[in-house]
Amino acid sequence: MSTKEKTREKVSLKEAPSINNEIIVYNDDVNTFDHVINTLMRVCEHTPEQAEQCSLIVHYNGKCTVKTGPLDKLKRQCSQLLAAGLSAEIV
């Protein structure tokens, strides 16, 4: 294996953990569509269209991945979603 191939492997390994982190929001019988949409726009920086689509996916499928990225950023965002009363977790 050449040095260049070894370097590529190292970079890939370092990048992989940040790609795999996701915030998933789950459906509940408490929050309104408007609350979920406004919260996703505020916390996850979604456009109104993205937030509406996510809220519909949550409603009909029971859950939706609303954000992916580095774990440290997702922890803050997931905490804000939970504080707003949404059911969410990082996977």
N, C-alpha and C positions, 0 to 999 in steps of 0.2 A: 504494500500500500504506500503510495507516495505521500510526501509531507502535505501536499495540497489537499489530498483526500482526507487525511487525518484532521486538518483544520476545518474542513467542511463538516465533518462529523461532530466536532466539538461545538461549532456554532449551532448546528441543528439541535443538539441536546440542550443547549442553553435556551434556545427560543421555544422549544416544545412546551414547557410548563405554562408559559403565559398564554399560549394559544388555547390550552385546554380548560382554562378557568371560565365558568359561566355563572351568571345569576339567572336563576329560574324563579319565575313568579307563578304561584298556584292560584287556582280559582277558589273563591269563598262566597258565602252568602251574605257578606256584610258590606263590602265596598261597592260603590256605584261605579259605573263606567267612567263618569266624569272625574271622580276622585283618582281612579287608576290612571287615566290618561294624563291628568294634570301632574300626578306624582312622577310618572315616567318621563314626562317632558322636563320637569324640574331636576330630578335626581340623575336620570340617565342621559339627559341632553337629547332626547328623541325629538324629532319633528312631530307636529300634530298628527300627520299621517302614520308615522311609525308607531306612535303611542296608541292610536286607535286600532291599528292592525294587531298589535300585541294584545290589547285588551280583548279583542274578538277571539284571538287564538286561545287566550287563557280561558275565556268563557266557554268556547265550544270544545276545546281539547283538554281542558283541566290544568294546563300549564303551558308556559312559553319561555324560551330563553330570551331575555331582554337585553343582556349585555355580556360581552366577552372581553377579556383583557387581563392585565397583570393583577395578581391576587391582592396586592396592597390597595390598589384603587377600588377594586370590586368590594373589598371588605367595608370601606367607607360607604359606598353606594348601597350595599345590601343593608347595612345598619340604618341608613336613612329610609329605605323602603319599609323595613320592619317598624321603625318609629312612626311611620305614616299609617301603620295598620295593615300593610299588605303582607301576605304570606310569601316569603322568599327564602332562598338558600343559595349558597355557592357550591357548585359541584365541579 
